[in-house]
Amino acid sequence: MNGSRIAAVGHYQPAKVLTNEDLAGMVDTSDEWILSRVGIRSRHIADADEPVDELAAHAAAKALAAAGLAPGDIDLVLVATSTAVDRSPNTAARVAARLGIPRPAAMDVNVVCAGFTHALATADHTVRAGAASRALVVGADKMSDVTDWSDRSTCVLVGDGAGAAVLEACSAGEEPGVGPVLWGSVPEMGHAVRIEGTPPRFAQEGQSVYRWATTQLPPLARQTCERAGIRPENLAAVVLHQANLRIIEPLAEKLGAVNAVVARDVSDSGNTSAASIPLALSKLVERGDIGTGDPVLLFGFGGNLSYAGQVVRCP
C-alpha cells in the first residue's frame, strides 16, 4: 500500500468553562500561581451525564462531516482514552453506535497522554497492510472524572474534551501523509504518572515528569523528523501533548522548529490527556494557522512515560 493521509479533523469541548478564579474558590490557589507554573488560564469540564463516548462522538461527527464522508465509509474506529468508566462495550464501539457506523473493527487504545499518536500510527499501519481503507481515530478523555478536586497540585491541570481525525488510504502514486512513527516508553518510571485506585484518581510526580520531558524528549522529537525526512526548521507547526507550557515551549525551542506555529491550546483547555493533540491540531486547522499539505509534527508523551510521534501533512 502507498500509506495513508489525514482527510479531515474535528474537535469538541463541553460548554462549561472552569477558570483559575473559579478554582481559587475551591482550593488554596490563584490565577497567578497557576499561570506561572503551567500556563493554564481555563479549562472545559463535562457535565456528570456527559460520558467519554459522547465527547468522542461529537468530535468524530465533525471530522466525518469535514471529510465529506458517511458513517458507512468507515471500517475502523480507534478511540484513545484512559478515562472510560465501562470495560465493555468499549468506547470505540459506543462511538460507532452513536454515529451509525456499520460493522467496523472497533478498539480502544490506552496509552494515556500519548494515546492519540499511538492510535494514529496503528491506524496508519492497518491501512498500509490493507486491513482497512478508512479509519476514524479519536482521542477523548474526561479527566474531571478521575481528579481529586481538593488536590491543588493536580486539579488545576486538567480539562475534558475530544479530537478526531479521519484517516484514509493514499491514491496510487500519492505521497504518504502520515510519516513513520517513533514510539517507546520508560516502563520502570511508570509510577511518575498514574490513574489508579478505587475510585481511580490522577496523580503524578511533577518534577520527575518535567525533567524527563525537557531533557529526554527533544532528541526523540528530532529523530521523528529524521524518520520523516524533514528538517525541524521546515515544519509548519508543532503540536505536542498539551501538558504544561513550561514543557511545551522549551521542547519546541530545543527541537529547532524556528519557523513553526507552536500549539499552545493548554492555556485555554488544560491537560486533556489523549484529546490534547487532535484538539489542538483541529483548532489550528479551523483558524487557518496551517494550510493543506503543511508538515506538522505531532508528539505525544506522558502517562506510562510513553511517547509517540510522527510528521503528518495538514488536511
Helices and strands as residue ranges (DSSP letters): E 4-12, E 17-19, H 20-24, H 31-38, E 42-44, H 52-67, G 71-73, E 76-80, H 91-99, E 105-109, G 112-114, H 115-128, E 134-142, G 143-146, H 152-155, E 160-169, E 182-185, G 187-192, E 193-196, E 201-204, H 206-228, G 232-234, E 237-240, H 245-255, E 261-262, H 266-269, G 273-275, H 276-287, E 295-301, G 303-305, E 306-313
